[in-house]
Amino acid sequence: MRIAWALTLLSGISFALACADLGLEFLVWVTLTPWLLALDRAKGWREALALGLGLSLFIAVGSFYWVAYALHH
């Protein structure tokens, strides 16, 4: 289970890096691969759902940094 969550976190981080203005847009093409491997390890639909919700949380936290910046400037 820990490996599945680590893979999900890796996907979330790579997606956030791909969306940031860092010149890493090429990561979009491989960013879901670790998450798909994590889904393959899921024991049931509840675990797969939790991994999907976790991925969306990691992406949201990592990608919406600009909202705080826009509100303060």
Sequence and secondary structure as in RCSB ss.txt:
>XXXX:A:sequence
MRIAWALTLLSGISFALACADLGLEFLVWVTLTPWLLALDRAKGWREALALGLGLSLFIAVGSFYWVAYALHH
>XXXX:A:secstr
 HHHHHHHHHHHHHHHHHHSSSS GGGGGTTTHHHHHHHHH SSHHHHHHHHHHHHHHHHHHHTHHHHHHHH 
